[in-house]
């Protein structure tokens, strides 16, 4: 498996995140971070460099053993992808046909890429919209979000869901750990 970097696609970051989640379910997030670091990514001492809240995660990692983390995060197995975008296959005609089939099945534009249907004290669940690192806003703005994605995130927030935009797998992993702890 290739470790994604700043030039990697949203898809590559999402695939790596799901591999990290599989590791975190089995062994806990500390071991999952070590696994990610071993693939040529972040060094063990720097593995939290790109996380949105590295201090929070470091505190979590210091105060929980790997064994207890594996037991505390079994709900990660329910994280799933929502197939709303991306390549539709083959030529333009095939893409149009596949897009029509997906709309007929109920696929909606703007819906987030990932969902964790776990209730916490504060939220009914977690939605994650993945974006390429290059789409991170330099100043206040949409950050690569479409109008439909903004509308969806506003709606689910009104329904008491947590909805975040992540620009790398590490940001998404941090959001998941924060959400579950």
Helices and strands as residue ranges (DSSP letters): H 10-27, H 29-38, G 44-46, H 54-63, H 66-72, G 74-78, E 79-81, H 92-105, E 114-116, E 126-130, G 133-135, H 147-158, E 162-166, H 169-180
